[in-house]
Amino acid sequence: MKIQQVALEDIKSYEGRTEVPIEGGVTAILGENGAGKSTIQEAIGFALFDSLPRRVNIKDFVREGANSGTVEVVFEQETQNGTEQFRVTRSAGRSNYGVHRYDPETEEWVDQDIDSKKELIRWLCARFDVAGKDELQGLWESCIGVPQTRFLSDFAQRPGNRKNTFDALLNLDAYEESWEALKDIPDAIEKQQRDLRDDIIGLTTEVQGLPDERNTAESLAAEVQSLEAEIDRKSGELEQKESEYNDLESIQEEIEDLNQAIKSLNQEISATESKLKTAEEELEAAADAQEKCEANRDECRRHREANDRLDELEKQEKKRDELEAKWDEQEDTIQEIEFEVNQLESDLETLESAQETLKTREDEKERYEELDDRIESLRDREDEVEELEQRVEELTSEIDEKKSDVESLQTEITEIKKEWDETTNPEELTAEINELEVERKQLKSERARLEEQLERLRDTDVDAPCPTCDRPLDEEHRSETIEEREDRIEEIKTQREKLGDELSKLRDRREEAQEVKERVGKIPVLRERIDSLEEDVGDLESEKEETTKERKALEEDLAELPELKSERDELEEAHEEYRKAEVRVEDLSDVPDRLETKREKLRDEREALEEIEEELAEYEGLDDELAEVKTTIEETKSGYQTYIKHEQQAAQVEERRETVEELQSELEGLRTELDETETELEEAEESFDEDRMETLGSEIEDLKSDLAGDRRTLEHKEDELEEVREEVERLESKLEERQEKLQQLKELKADQQFAEWVRENVREAGPKMREIITDRLGARANELFRSIRGTSTETLEWTSDYEILVHDADVRKSFSTLSGGEKMAAALSVRLAILEQLASVGIAFLDEPTANLDRQKKRNLVMQLKQLDSFEQLTVISHDQTFDSMTDYTISVSKDQQASEVTVN
């Protein structure tokens, strides 16, 4: 995993949106205390690990004055699909959560549909392969992004608290948890065994009746087989009798059908005779109507021809009327166009007059506008005179102020030089201080040696060699020697106090001299400031001179204003005439084209009127012909109506003659069919035996009754057999179940023995694994510690109860007795070793890891960080600017007006 960018918007001291790019390798985030460096680390922990330091609540995490803030982290991670890029967004102060995946094909961010904290935590746990929220937070707080407050304090805890902290971090608490979790398993297995034994006893009792049930099933199966054979025999006999009965029943039905057919034929013959009589009467009426049509056929033809001609003439009359209306409309259109042509001719004269005015007044108009623009320009600048005068005064004041600043700076330089001449060089004072400190250390060493000799003198037995001179030791010599040593120790104490007072005074003098030296070092800066001020004075004086010239030129221009206004007023009338003519020309510019268009349209409309008049000439004599046709229609109306009245009936003569012939033929066929049907009826009555049919019916009913009884008995036996077989099957299943439970009981006994063995060994494995892991991590931490400290005489040990010990030659030092630099180097070494072992995500943040380390040890630390292959990304957060030249990348954080700003180098 590698974080690519962090964006903070209204988070703590970050105003608006601030984007912080983070590269691979070792990156330093540098800045003064309070600038906002640690906020970047806290933002990553908040967005990706749901973690904030205990001292920071959500309200404090949001910038003061803002309602909410937002953190956005972009990172890449290896997945099953290769390297994928994700963007996680989370807000503080409001519910806003989001995850997007970058699609390189579309070059777009694809929303992953995560819009709640619960869904975001679940997604992050899957990304970092942890079980839940607590493990996610623990991964950050105890491993990847350890807060500055816990960096050392975790190692300074009591042994019990250290065990809880590092067992959880190294996942060794799982052994104790497993031992607790396994505590109830043997009892649970014993309970399962008791339950199984009870089940086996019940099943044994239940399957004892299985042999009797099997015998009952065999007996019932034999009865069912016998009943099925009897039913088959009776069914065959029933089928034969039903076949014979059906044959007789068919003959009986045939006799009934023939009697019905004879009755129907007699009815059809009677109906056909009636239809024949009616058809003969209709034939006679049709022949009479045919004679009347022949008598009036000529008048009917003339009447129809006159009607057809009348239709044609009425169409012509309608078309003529339409042409006459069109002629009237065309005449109105021509009159309207002639009026418009006259109006446009008048407008054309007005246009030509206006164009002439534009030509004659062009020069006067241009001079007027030139004067008007000049006057307006001068009016706009009238206020500038006062502004320019004010600017000259401001420049004069500013020049005087800067000259005063130059004099002040020159005075300050003179005073600093004088003070330096009167001050002792701080380097000389430092040499004196060093000499006194060496003398104090020598006295301290002498006192320690004397105190050791005193202790040995007091502990040495009489007559033993003196530890100071190897003479035989007696009480007098011991007392004299002890008194000499004590006097010398007291003398050393007095000398050290005196030297301490002298050192204090020298340090005060050196501090004052250093301050003077620092002020001397500022002299070049002050001189640069003087040069800059003098340059500013020159620029201001130049600007003042130019401004004065500009003001005088403007005053001369404004003096011309009355004369310009008088000339413009004289041209006012000419300008107004030009403006009006210009409006007319613009309004009437299209008159020539419109006039030509209207004249052309007038010619077209007149030609169209002539064409209409030519078409109307074709309809002369139409009214006379219409009157003649209407007279003919009236004269032939009576004969036409008589023809029409009888025309349809006369046309049916042939049809009605055919109908009479068809009915005569049909009547003859029906009489023949009646004779044949009566013959068939006589033959069917001879072959039918009614007594035999009644006997068969009675026998069939008896057989059906017997079969129904047998089938009911069979069904009852089959149901009984099915129940018995189900019971046999159930009992056989219980028998199998009993065998399975016996096998389970056997397996549970083995499981109980194994569970007891596992529980005993799991608890013993925890301390052993702690020793193995602390040995391995301690060895790696020792390598790092030696590299950071730059010495091979010191050795770091991380014990199985997580205590840090440092061995220096024969001296064994616990963590609490280490100096500040030793503590930081030791804690860093162990932290880095743990990170190498556990941080599978490949990133780590170290907040102020170099406290109490000198420059060389800081450089050693950075070299070790660069050599850690397990990490794609290591970020060091520090106020120490020396990291700027040591790390691969540098991010500088500064604070201006309560807002943090980021610069990437």
N, C-alpha and C positions, 0 to 999 in steps of 0.2 A: 504494500500500500504506500502511496505517496500523496501528501496534501499539496495541491497546486496553488490554491488561493483562498484567502479568508477575507470576507467583506463584512464590515461593521457599520451599522446605521443607527445612530442615536443610542449607542452603547457606552455607558459610563462617560468618559471624557471625549468620545469620538462623535463629532457633530456631523449630521448629514451622512453620506455614504463614503466610507474609506475602504479602498481595496488594497490588500497586502499580499503580493505574490511571494510564494515560498518555493525555493529551489531544492534539489537533492543535495546530498553531502552534508557538510556542517555549515549551518547558518547561524549568525549572531544577530539577535535583536537587542540593539543598544539604545540607551537613553538615560537621562537623569531619573532619580527616584521620583515617582509620582507622575512621570510623563505618559504612562499608559502601556508600558511594555507587557506586563503580566496580564493585562486585559486581553491581549491577543491569544495567549494560552488559555485563559478562562473561557473565551468565546468558543474555542475549538472543543474544550471539554463540555461546555453547555450544549452545543449543537450535535456533536457526535457521540457523547457518552453520558448525557443527562446529568452532568455534574457541575456544581458550583462550590467554591470554598465556603466553609461553614460561616465565615465572617461576612459573606456577601449574600443578601437576599435579592429576590427578583426586583423589588422596588429600587434598591441601590444599584442594580445592574443596568437600569435604564437611565439614560442621560437626564440630568436635572432639568425640568421644564418640559420634557417630552412625555407623551402618554404611553408610548411603547417604543421598543427598539427591536432590530432584526439582525441576526447573524446568518451568513451564507458561507458554506464551506464547499469548495470543489476539490475532489480527490479522485485518483485513479487506483484501480485494484485489479489484480489478476482473478478472473473467474473462469468458468467452464467455457465461455465464449471468447477467451483471450483477455486482453487488457481493456477494461471498460471504464468510462469516466462518469462520475455521478456528481450531482449538485444537491446538497441538503440545506434546506431553509428552515429556520426556527425563530420565532419572535418571543420577546419577553414583554409582559404587560398586556398581551392579547393572544388569543388562540389562533396561531397561524403556523402551519406545518406543511412541508412539501419536500418531495424527492423527484428529481428529474435525471434521466439517463441520456447521454449525448449519443446521437445517431450519426456516425461519420458519413453515411451514404447521403442522407438528406441535409446534413449539417444543421440539424435542429435538436433542441432539447425536448425529450419526450416525457410527458408527465406520467409518473408511476402510480397515480391515484391514491396517494397517502395524504389524508387531511385531518388526522387526529394524533394526539401524543401517543396513544396506545399503539396505533399502527406504526408510527415512526420508531418507537422503541423496539417493537417486534422486528422491523426491517433491519435496524442497526445490530440487534443481537444476532440475526442471521448472517449479516456482513462480517462480524468479528468473531463468529463461532463461539458465543457464550450462551449460557442457559437462560438468563433473565436479566432484569433491570439491575439487581444488586451486583451481579458479576460484571455487568457492563460498567457501572460506576467504579467498582473495585479495580478493574483493569486500568482505568485512568488514574485514580487517586493513589494507588499503591504501586503503580508500575510505569505507565507511559508519561503521565504529567504530574508527578509528585509535587504537591504544593511546597513552597519555600519553608513554611512553618513546620512541616513534617520531615524535611530532608534529614535533619539531625536527630529530631526528637524521638523518632521511631526506635533508634538505637540506644537512646538514653533511658528507655522505660525499664520498669522492673522485669525480672525474668518471665513472670507469668504473662504480663501484658505483651512483652516481646514475642512470646510463643504464640499468642492469639493473633498478633499482627502478621508475622511471617509465615505461620502455618497456613493461614487463609490465602496469602499471596502465592505460596509455593504449592497450594492445593494439598497440603499434608493433613489438614483437618478432615479430609475425606476418610482417613483411616478410623479416626475416633467416631465420626458420624456413622461409618459403616458398622462399627462394633455396636453402637447404640441401636442402629436399625436392625441388626441381626439378633438382638436380645430376645425378642418374642417369637422368633421363628421355630425353635425346638418345641416350645409349648403348643404353638399352632399346629405343628406336624403331629404331635401326640393327640391333640383334639381330633384331627382328621382321621387318625387311626381308630380312635374310639367310635367315631361316627361310622366308619367303614365296617367295623366289627358288628355294630348294631344292624346295619343294612344287610350284611351277609346272613345273620341269624334269621331275619325276616324273610329273605329270599329263599333260604333252605326250607322253611316251613311252607312257603307258598308253592314250591315246585313238587311237593310230595304227591299231589293228585294227578300228575302228568300221565302215568301209564293208564289209569282208568279212562281218562278223557280220550286217549288214542284208541282204546277198544271200542268206546261208544261211537267214535267217528267211523270206524270200519263197518259196524253193524248198520248204521244209518246209510252208508254208501251202498250196501247190498240192497236194502229196501228201495231206495231211489231207483236203482237199476231195474228192479222187477217191475215197478210202477211204470217206468218209461216204456218197457216192452209191451205191457197190456194196453197202454194208450196208443201205441203204434198200430196194434192189431185192430182195435175198434175204429181208429181213424180211417184205415183202409176200407173196412166194411161200410162205414158211413159214406165214404167217397163214391162207392159203387151205387148205393141206393139213391144218393142225391143226383147222380148222373142220369139214372133211369127216370127219376121224378122230374128232372129238368126237361127231358125229352117230351114227356106227356104234357108238361106245363107249356112247352113251346107250341104243341099242336093246339091246345086249348086257346092260347093267345091268338094263333093263326085264324081259328074259327071266328073268334070275336072280331078280328081285324077284317075278315071277309064280309061279315054281316054289316059292319060299319061302312065298308067300301060300297056295298050294294045300295045302302041307304043314301050315301053321298052321291052316287051316280044318278039315282032317280031325281034327286034335288037339282043336280046340274042340268039334266035333260029338260026339266020344267023351266029353269031359268033361261036356258039357251033358246027355247021356243019363244019366250016372251021378248028377248033381245032381238030375234029375227023379225018379229012383227013390227017393233019400233023402228028398225033399220029400213024396212021397206017403206014406211010412211015418210021418213026423212029423205029418202031417195026421190020420192015423188015431189016434195017441196023444193028441192034443189033444182030439179029440171024446170019448174015454173020460174024460178028466179033467173035462170040462165036466159030464158026467152026475153025477159024485161031488160036485161043488160044489153042484149044485142040491139034492141030498139033504140036505146039512148047512147050508144057508144060514140057517135060522131060529135054530139054536143059536149060530151065529157072531154074529148080530146082537145076541142077548141078552147074550152074553159081552162084546162091545164096549161096550154101554150100561152094564153093571155096572162095567167098568173106568173109564169116564169119570166115573161118579158117585163111585167110590172116590177118584179124584184130587181132586175138589172137596171131599169130606169130610175128606181128609187135610190139605188147606190150611186148612180151618176148625179142625181139631184143633191145628195148629201155631200159629195165631193165638190160640186159647184158651190154650194153654200160655204163650205170650208175655205175655198179659194177667195170668195168675196170677203169673208172675215179677215183672211190673211192680207188682202189688198188694203183694207181699212187700217189694219195694224201697221203695215209697211208705210203707209202715207203719214201716220203719226210719227213714226221713227224718223222719217226724212225731215219733217218739220223741226223735231228736237235737235237733230244734228246741225241743220242750217242755223239755229239760234246759237249753238255752241261755237260754230265757226265764226260768227259775227263777234261773239264775246272774246275769243282768242285773238282775232285781228286787232281788237282794241287793246288787249294786253300786250301784243307785240309792239305797238306804237309806244306804250309806256316803257317797255324794256329797252328799246332803242334810245329813248330820251335819257333813262338812268345810266346807261353805258356811256353816253356822251358826257354826263356830269362826272362820272368816275375819272375819265381821261383829263378833263379840265381842272379838277380839284385834287389830283394825285399828289403833287408837290406840296401843296398847303397842308394836306392831311398828314404826310410823313413828318413835316416840320413840327406840327402840333404834337404828334405822339412823341417825337424826340424830346421836345420841351417838357411834356408831361412826365415822362420817365425821369428826366434829369431833376425836376422839381421834387417828385416823390422820393427819389434817392436822397436828395439833400435833406428833406424833412425827416426821413428815417434816421439820419445821422446827426440831427441837431442835439440829441441827448449825449452823443459820443464826446462832445467837447468837454462836458463836465466829467464824464468817466475818465477821459484821458488826463485831465487835470488831477483828478483823484489818484490815478495810477502813478503820476509823476511824484505826488506827495508820498505815496506808499513806497515807491522805489527809493526816495531820498531817506525815509525812515529806516528801511531795510539795510541800505548801504551804511548808515551810521551805526546800526546795531551790529553788523558784521565787523566793522572796523573796531568797535568796542570789544567784540569777542576775540579779535586778533591780539589786541593789547593785553587782555586778560590771560590768554594762553602764553604769550611771551613772558608775562610776569610770573606765571606758574612754572615755566621752564627754568627761569632764573632762580626761583626759590628752591626747586628740586636740586639743581646743581650745587647751590650753597649748602643745602642739607646733606648732600652726598659727600661733599668735601669735609664736613664736620663729623661724618659717621665712619666707624671702623668696618672694614670689609667683612661680610658675614662668613666668608670662607676661612679667614684667619680665626674668627671666633669658633667656627666649627672644629678647626685643628686643636684649639685650646680645650674645647669640650671633649674631644676624642681622647686627648692625653689624660684629662681628669677621669674620664670613664674607665680608661685602661687601668689607671691607678686604683680606682674604687674596686674594679673586678679583681685586681691582684690582692687587695686587702681582703675582699670577700673570700677568695680562694685560700688565703693564709688563715682566715678565721675558721673556715671549714676544716682545714687540716689540723689546726690547733684543737678544735672541738672534738675531732675524731681521736686525737692523741689523748685528750682529757678522758674521754670515755674508755679508751683502752687502758690508760693508767689506773683508773678507778676499778676496772674489771680484772686487772692482772694480779695474780697471787704474789704474796711476799716471797723473796728469794728467787723469783723467776726473773729472766732477763728483762731489763727496762725496754719498753717498746720504742723509746726515743733515742737511747744511746747504747743499748745492749749491756749496760752494767747491771750487777745484781741489784734487785729492787728491794729497798727497805722502806720503812714508814717515813723516815726523815727525808730520804731522797724523793719518795713519792710526793710528800707534802710540798717540798721546795719546787719540784718540777711543776706540780699542779698550780701552785701560786704564781710561778713565772708565766705559765700559759694563760691563766685567768687575767693577770695584769695586762699581758699583751693583747688579749681579746678585748678588754675594756678600752685599751689605748686605740685599737683598730676601730672600735665603735665610734669613739670620739673623732678620729680622723675621717671616717666615712661620713659622719654628720656634717663636719666642716666642708668636706669635698662636695656633699650634696647641696649645701647652701651656695657654694661657689658655682656649682653647675646650674642651679636654678637661676642665679643672677645672669650667668653667661647666656643661658638659653633665652632669657627675657631680652637681653641685649641683641642676641642673634636674630630673634624674631622681629625686633624693631628695625635692625639693620636690613633684614630681608625685605621688610615692607618698603624701606627707603629704596632698596635696590630694584624692587618691582616698579616703584614709581619712576626711577631712572630709566628702566626699560620701556616706559611709556613715552619717553621724550620724543623718539622718532614718530610715534603715532600723533603726538601733539603737534610736531612740526608739519606732518602731512596735513593735519587739520588746519593749521595756519595757512599752508599753501592753498588748500582747497577753499578756505574762506576768502583769501586774497583774489583767487581766480573768480569766485562768486561775485566779489565786489566789482571786478572789471566787467563781468557780464552784465551786472545790474546797472552800472554806469552807462554802458553801451545801450542797453534797453531804454534807460531814461532819456538819453540823447535822441534816439529814434522816436520815442513817444512824443517828445516835445516838438520835433519836426512835423510829425503827423498831425498834432493838434493845430499848429500854425497853418498848415496847408488846408485843413478842414475849415478853419475860420475864414480863410480867403475865399473858398468855394461858397460858403454860406452867404457872403456879402453880395454875390451875384443873384441871389434868389428873387428880390423884388423886380429886377429888370426882366428875368426869365418869365415871371408870372404875367407881366404886362404884355409881352410879346405873345404868350399863349392865349390871353383873352382876346386879342385882335383876330386870332385865327379860329376862334370858337365857332362862328357862323359857318365858315367854309367847311370845318370838320363835321358839323352837324349835317350839312347838305350831303357830304360824301357818305356819311354813315347811313342816311336814309336811302340814297341811291344804291348803296351796297346791299341793303336789305331787299330793295325791289329786285335788283339783279339776281340775288340768290333765290328769292321767292318765284321769279318768272323765268328762271334759266331754262326750264323745259318747255316754254311756250312755243318756240318754232317747231320742235318735234311734234308736240301735241297737235298744233294747227295742221301740219302736213298729214298726220294720222287721221284727223277728223275729215279733212277734204277727201282723202282717199276712201274713207269709209262712206262718205256721202255719195261718191260716184258708184260704189258697190251697191248701196241700197237702192239707188235709182235704177240700176241695171236689173236688180231683183224685182222691182215693181213692174218693169216692162215684161219680164218673163211671166209674172202672174197674169197680166192682161192678155198675153198671148194664149195662155192656158184657158182662160175664161171664154175666149172666142170659140173654142171647140164645142161649147155646150149650148149654142143657139138652136131653137126649135124643140128643146127638151120638154117644155110645158105642154105643147100641142100633142106630142106623141103620148104623153102620160094620160091625157084626157081621152084619147081614142082607145087605149088599152082598157081603161076602167069601164067604158061603155060595153065592150065585148064581154067582159067578165059578168056584167049584170044580166045581159041577154041570155047567156048559156048556164045560168046558175041553177034553174029548175031541173033540166036534163042531167046535169052533173050530180045533183044530190040524189036523184032516182038511181043512177048508175052506182054511186058509192054505197047506197043502202043495200042493194042486192048483190054486189060484187063478191063478197066473201062467201055467201051461201051458194052462188052459182059455181064458184070454183071447187065445191065439195062434191059434185055429181059423180065423178069417177071414183073418188075415195069412198063414197057411200055405197056405190054399186059393188065394189070389192068387199066391203064389210058384209053385205047381204050374202055374197057367195061364200065367204069364210064361215059365217054362222051356220049356213046350210051344211057345209062339209063337217064342221065340228059336231053338229047334232047327230049326223050319221055315225061318226066315230064313237060317240058316247053310248049309243044304243048297242053297237057291236061289243064294246068293253063290258057292258052290263051282262050280256049273254055269257061271256067267258068267265066272269067272276062267279056267277051262280053255279057254273059247272064245277069250279075249284072248291066251292063250299060243300057240295055234295060229297066229293072225294075225301075231304078232311074229316067230316062227321063220321064216315065209315071207319077211319083208322084210329079214332080216339076211344080209350077204355077208362071211364070215370071211376069205376070201383077200384081198379088197380092203383090209380093215383091216390085215392084216399088211404088205402092200406100202406103204401110207401110213405106217406106223410106221417102216419102214426109211428111206424118203425124208426123213421129218421129222428123224430122228437125224442123217442126213448134212448137211442144211441147218444144223442147230444147231451141228454141229462146224465147218462153214465160217464161220458167223457169229462164233463164239467166236474163231477164228484172226484174222479180219479186225478184230474189236474189240481184240484184244491188240495187233495191229500199229498200229491207230489210236491206242490209248492211249500206246504207245511214242513214236509220231511227235508226239503232242500234248505229251508231257512234254519231248521234245527241243526242240519249238518254244517251249515256255514258258521253258526254260532259255536258249535263244538270245535270246528277247525280253527276259528279265531282264538278260542281259549287255548288250544294246543300250541298255536303259534306264539301267543302271549307268554305261556309258561316256558316255552323253549327260549324265548327272548330273555326271560327272567333268569333262566339257567345260564345263558351266556353272560348276562350282567353279573351273576354271582361269580363266575370264573374271572371276569375282568376286575371285580373288586378285590378278589383274593390276590391278583397280581399287583394291584395298586397298593394293597396293604404291605406286600413284600417290598415294593419300591420305596414306600414312605419310611419304612424302618431304615433302609439304607440312607435316605435323604436326611433323616434325623441325626444319624451318626456323622454324616458329612457336614451338616450345618454347625454342629457343636465343634467339630474340628476347625472349620473355617473361622468361626467367631474367636476362638482362642488364638489363632495365628494372625488374624487381621490386626488386633490390638498390639501384638508384639512387633508387627512390621512397621508401624508408624515411627517409633524412635529410631529404628534401624535406617529407614529411608531418610529421616532427618539428618542422621550422621553422614550418610552417603552424599546427600545433596549439599550440606554445608561444607563438607570436605572438598567436593568438586568446585563449588562456587567460591569457597575460601581460597583455593589454589589460584583460580583465575583472578580473584580480587587482589591477591598478593602481587601477582605480576603487574597489574594496573597500578597498585599502590607504589611499588618500587619505581615504576616509570614516571609517575607523577611527582614523587618526592625527589627523584634523581639520585637515589642512594641505594647501595646494595647491602648496607649494614642493618637496615630496618626490615622487619618481617611482619606481615599482617596475618592474623589468625581469626577465623570466624567459627566460633564454637557451636556445638549442637544445641545450646540454649540461646543461640543467636547473639551472643556477646562478641563485640569486636575487641581484640587484644593486639597490641603492637609490641614486638620484641626488638629492643635496641641493645645489641650485644647481650649482656647478661641481665639487662633490666626488662622487666615485664610490666607493661603499662595498660591499665584498663581504659575504656572509652572515656569515662568521666574525668580521668586525670590527664588526658591529652590536651595539647594546646589547640587554639582555634584552627590553625592551619592544618595540624595533624588530624583533627576531627573531620574537617571538610574533605581532606584527601582520602581518609579511610572510608567515610560514608559514600563518597563518590565512587570509589573502587567497588564496594559491595553493590551499590545501586546499578552500576554499569554491568557487573557480572550477572546480576539478576535479570536485567533487561535483555542481555544477550541470550540468556536461557529461555525467557518466557515471552518476550515481546514479538509474537508471530506477525503482528501487523507491520513491523519494520520501521516504526517511527518512535521518537522519544523527545521530551521537552525537559530541559534542565534549567530551573529558575534560580538565578544567582548562585551557581555552583562553585564560584571562585572566591567566596568570602574568605579572608585571612590567608589567601595564597599569594606568594610573591610572583613577579613577572615570569621567571623561569618555570615555576611550577604550573602557571597558567598555560605557558607554551607547551609544556609536557602533556598537560591534559588535552589540549586541542589535537596534538599529534596522536594521542591514544584514541580520541574520538574518531579521527579520520581513518584509523586502522581497523575499526569495528565493522567487519564485513556483514554482520547480521542486520545492519540498519541501512535502509535507503535514505533516511532523512533524520538528522539530529539537529535540534535547535537549542542554542544556548541563549538564555535571557540574562542580561547583565547591564549594570550601569558603568562598567569598566570599559573605556574606549580603546584599551590596548588590544581588544579582540578584533578591532577593525582590520588589522593587518595579518591576523592569524588564521581566520576562518575562510571558507570558500566564498561565502556571500555575507553581506551585511545589510541589515534593515535598521535604519535610524529612526527613533521616535522622539519627537520634541513636543513641547506644549506651549502654545501661544494663545493668550487670552482665554484660558480654561478649555481650550480645544486641542486635542492631540492631532499631530500631523506626522505622516510616514514618508520617509525617503529611502529608496532602494539603491544600493551601491553595487 
